[in-house]
């Protein structure tokens, strides 16, 4: 059964600043901010939430298909999806736009400053959730505003359980709209910063939000993550990392682990640890889709981290 991944497909231009942003941004002068960072390293990567989640799901041998809109410069990305064997029947080309583009600068502390051009992503509402019995699970990840609202409604109308992952798109929505997403969703995934913004916008506590969904997942970076499920809070540790290289796409790798775990009906302790394992593999490599692994090696890494095998 297919997991439908609604979100962006984008090209990422990733720049590395050897210093620290905090040493160059004066907190009391941000009203006249005019800062330039020398970035001797620059690379262009395949990215976007839907692309990254689909890539990581493929590593886990999960059955997933991205649903996204791309622009007239999309052919290299389409060729890559074909090469990887990722189902792209729900990827739609918008000939009047460019594919979404992210320009990401990372500093020595792995902090990031991102500028994002949405391009074809703004037309994501032109895609519709299929009324297809083969789609058993979905995710609404950062995408065009209208598309995110529409796809959540369509998932709910078709009775397809889905995860709401607002990510960097969270500020686009009012508290009422966010509650609407959560009321329709089966699962909610945010990082700790997004969790704070979500509680501020909705005026609901984490416990109140958790009662609205089957499971609420909050990641806390190097401190691991928490899963609020069945009235309990599960503390999920990180999986050990050799050498962290680039945090870009770690959240997407984590969410692929969540989706595959849910699709395979694992217990929530194992789902969280599988997600943590995927994040640990990703962070050791640059870009969102350059890490290589297969289901066997992922299972072995999980075993080394947690003392048992997920499958």
Secondary structure, DSSP 8 states (H G I E B T S, - for coil): -EEEEES--EEEEEEE-SS-GGGT--GGGGGG--------EEEEEEE-HHHHHHHHHHHTT--EEEEEEE-TT-HHHHHHHHHHT-B-TTEEE-TTS--EEEEEEE-TTS-EEEEEE-GGGGGGGGS-----TTEEEEEE-S--HHHHHHHHHHHHHTT--EEE--GGGGGGS-HHHHHHHHHH-SEEEEEHHHHHHHHHHHT--HHHHHTTSSEEEEE-GGG-EEEEETTEEEEE-----S-----TTHHHHHHHHHHHHHHTT--HHHHHHHHHHHHHHHHTSSSSS-----HHHHHHHHHHHHSS---
